[in-house]
Every structure is written in structure tokens, then in C-alpha cells.
Amino acid sequence: MDDRLATFMEQRPRLLRLAYRYLETAADAEDVVQDAWLRYCRVEAPHHAGKLLTTIVTRLALDKLRSAAHRRETYVGEWLPEPLADTAEPDPAALDISYAVMACLKALGPAERAAYFLHDIYDMSFADIAETIGHSPANCRKLAQRARAALAAAKPRFRPTQHDLARFVHAFDASNSSGNLAPLKALLAEGIEFVSDGGGKAAAATHIIRGPDAVARLMLGLARKREHEQLAYAIRSVNGDPAIAIRAGGGLDAIVSFSLDAAGRVNGLYVVRNPDKLQRLQ
């Protein structure tokens, strides 16, 4: 059992990231990985523990997604993944869970994600994937092809650096102090999307705002509405990338994450304000 536990603990960070990629909340991912350990204990010692654990986590995550479908459908406004704090140096071999990648994956259905992850990332055969997700091997191949096509068609999103965030903050301050949108708009891509998640518990746009003019006007309008508040800003590492943490009244008010286009302009702004999703970062 000690050897089995050691193997599981070695795999656990990767499994948590895999479950999070499906479920987009830390608590759900932790529940799935804990359940995976219990099931792993009940089978004979496998030759390929990592492959078996990947299969178990995928099955459990897909089941949990089906049970959570109503919750997602009735969610107030836009849904964004729960931001996760980075507590250690990122593992270069770990799954990328940045908001840039999660935004691209959003277009994929659960079965498409599973077929794509298991085949393209974990090199599982379509026969094994079929056994895991309950589709035929031919259908699994089509699901993976559809996923690849969807990701190829999505607009490219690149991860920001702290320098990128500093440029953005400087441009925002310049526009906010002068009332001139030009400095901020110069850093926004034509296809920018502003997505905010309040979950009905904090003020947030209930739909995606698109275009540099609309996004710049919205951001400056929001800043003016809150000029009387004592807001504090800091850069934190969230989901493997630098993000802006906004504090108000002594508590965490929002996490703002970014994605960039190939020219370094912001093409995605993701603002999480739902207090339930910020609880772990408080």
C-alpha cells in the first residue's frame, strides 16, 4: 500500500490539473481525485498506474459534469473557471491551466475534451479511450479531430508576462486620468473579449463585451463608478500566469486575467468577481 500511495501522490498534482481542466473548480477537482484514490485502491496493482489513474479521473470528471449540467445552465451571467493560486514553481511537464488555454478549450464539449486530452496529450489509443468514455473507437477519433479543428479555428491566445501587465496598467492609468481612450485602446486587439463572472453575487456584465472601443469605455466607466472606494491592486500568480488582484474593503474583490494575440495586444480579459470562486484566494 505504501508503494501505491507514493505512486498516487506523485501523480496527484497532474491529476488535479486534469480534473480542473474538465470541471473548472478546485473543490470539484479535489473531490474527483479523492474518489479516484479510493477506486485505485480497489483494483489490482497496475503496470501503468498513471494511465489507469488518468482513465479513472476522466470517467469521474465526466460523471460530475453531467450532474453539474443544471447548475451551469442556470448560472447567472458568464461562467469563468475558478482562479487558482500558484504556491510553487510550475512544473514544465504539468498540464497548462492558464486562462489563455482554458478560453480555447471552452468551445469543446466534455467528450471532445476527453478524446483530445487522452489521445493527443496522454497518447492513449482510441480503443482505450472508447472504453473510458463509452463511445466507439471511430467516434472517439472523430471527437478528437473535431476538438483539434475547433482549437485550430479559435483565435490564437498567448500568455502574458509581468511586463505585459505593467504596460496595460500604465495605459489604463493614462486613459483613466485624462479621459482619453486612445492609450488603453492601443493595447486592445480588434477581437478582444471582456468576460466577467459575478455569479449573481457580485456586479458583473451578464454577457461578453467585444471590441476595443466598447471594452475601453466599460473599463473606464467602471473605474469612475468606484473612484470613492479604496481599491488596492497587486500582481499575483494565478493559473500559472501573472494576474491583477483587486482588493476593496479589506477583502479580495476581483481577479483579472489576460490573454494576448501574436502582436502582444490584449485579446481576452477575464474578470472573476463571484465571491465563492475567490474564497480560496482570500
Residue pairs with C-beta under 8 A, 6 or more apart in sequence:
1 41
4 40
4 41
4 45
4 49
7 49
8 37
8 40
8 49
8 53
11 49
11 50
11 53
12 33
13 91
13 94
14 50
14 94
14 95
15 33
15 36
15 53
15 54
15 57
16 29
16 30
16 33
17 29
17 94
17 95
17 97
18 54
18 57
18 58
18 61
18 95
18 117
19 28
19 29
19 30
19 32
19 33
19 57
19 60
19 61
20 26
20 29
20 81
20 84
20 97
21 95
21 97
21 102
21 105
21 113
21 117
22 29
22 58
22 61
22 62
22 64
22 65
22 110
22 113
22 114
23 29
23 32
23 61
23 64
23 65
23 68
24 79
24 80
24 81
24 82
24 102
25 81
25 82
25 277
26 82
26 84
26 280
28 64
28 68
29 61
31 64
32 57
32 60
32 61
32 64
33 57
35 60
36 53
36 56
36 57
36 60
39 56
39 60
40 49
40 52
40 53
40 56
43 52
46 52
51 122
51 124
51 128
54 118
54 122
54 124
55 118
55 124
55 128
55 132
58 114
58 117
58 118
58 132
58 133
59 132
59 133
62 110
62 111
62 114
62 133
65 110
66 110
72 79
75 199
75 200
76 198
76 199
76 200
76 206
77 196
77 197
77 198
77 199
77 200
77 204
77 205
77 206
77 207
78 195
78 196
78 197
78 204
78 205
78 206
78 207
78 208
79 197
80 99
80 195
80 196
80 197
80 270
80 271
80 272
80 277
81 97
81 99
81 102
81 239
82 272
82 277
82 280
83 238
83 239
83 243
83 255
83 257
83 272
83 277
83 278
83 281
84 97
84 238
84 239
84 280
85 236
85 237
85 238
85 280
85 281
86 237
86 238
86 239
86 240
90 240
95 121
96 240
97 239
97 240
98 159
98 239
98 240
98 241
98 259
99 239
99 241
99 243
99 257
99 258
99 259
99 268
99 270
100 157
100 158
100 159
100 241
100 259
100 260
100 268
101 157
102 239
103 154
103 157
103 259
103 268
103 270
104 151
104 154
104 157
105 113
105 151
107 150
107 151
107 154
108 116
108 147
108 150
108 151
111 133
111 135
111 143
112 143
112 144
112 146
112 147
112 150
113 147
114 129
114 132
114 133
114 143
115 126
115 129
115 133
115 135
115 140
115 141
115 143
115 144
115 147
116 143
116 144
116 147
116 148
116 151
118 124
118 128
118 129
118 132
119 125
119 126
119 129
119 140
119 144
120 144
120 148
124 132
125 137
126 137
126 138
126 140
126 141
126 144
127 137
129 135
129 137
129 140
129 144
130 136
130 137
130 139
130 140
133 140
135 143
155 191
155 261
155 267
156 261
156 262
157 259
157 260
157 261
157 267
157 268
158 259
158 260
158 261
158 262
158 264
159 240
159 241
159 259
159 260
160 241
160 242
160 258
160 259
160 260
161 242
162 235
162 242
164 242
164 258
164 260
164 264
165 235
165 242
165 243
165 244
165 258
167 187
168 187
168 258
168 266
169 233
169 244
171 183
171 184
171 186
171 187
172 183
172 184
172 219
172 223
174 180
174 183
174 184
175 181
175 182
175 183
175 184
175 185
175 216
175 220
176 220
176 223
176 224
179 220
181 213
181 216
181 217
181 220
184 216
184 219
184 220
185 212
185 213
185 216
187 265
187 266
188 212
188 215
188 216
188 265
188 266
189 212
189 260
189 261
189 263
189 265
189 266
189 267
190 211
190 212
191 210
191 261
191 267
192 210
192 211
192 212
192 215
192 265
192 266
192 267
192 268
192 269
193 208
193 209
193 210
193 267
193 268
193 269
194 205
194 208
194 209
194 210
194 214
194 215
194 218
194 219
194 269
194 271
195 208
195 268
195 269
195 270
195 271
196 204
196 205
196 270
196 271
196 272
196 273
197 204
197 270
197 271
197 272
197 273
197 274
197 277
198 204
198 273
198 274
199 273
199 274
199 276
199 277
201 274
201 275
201 276
202 253
202 273
202 274
202 275
203 273
204 271
204 273
204 274
205 218
209 215
209 218
215 269
226 248
229 248
229 249
230 248
230 249
231 246
231 247
231 248
231 253
232 246
232 247
232 248
233 244
233 245
233 246
233 247
234 244
234 245
234 247
235 242
235 243
235 244
235 245
236 242
236 243
236 244
236 245
236 255
236 281
237 243
238 245
238 255
238 257
238 281
239 257
241 257
241 258
243 255
243 256
243 257
243 258
244 255
244 256
245 252
245 254
245 255
245 256
245 281
246 252
246 253
246 254
246 255
246 256
247 253
251 282
252 278
252 281
252 282
253 273
254 271
254 272
254 273
254 278
255 271
255 272
255 278
255 281
256 269
256 270
256 271
257 269
257 270
257 272
258 266
258 268
258 269
258 270
259 266
259 267
259 268
259 270
260 266
260 267
261 267
272 278
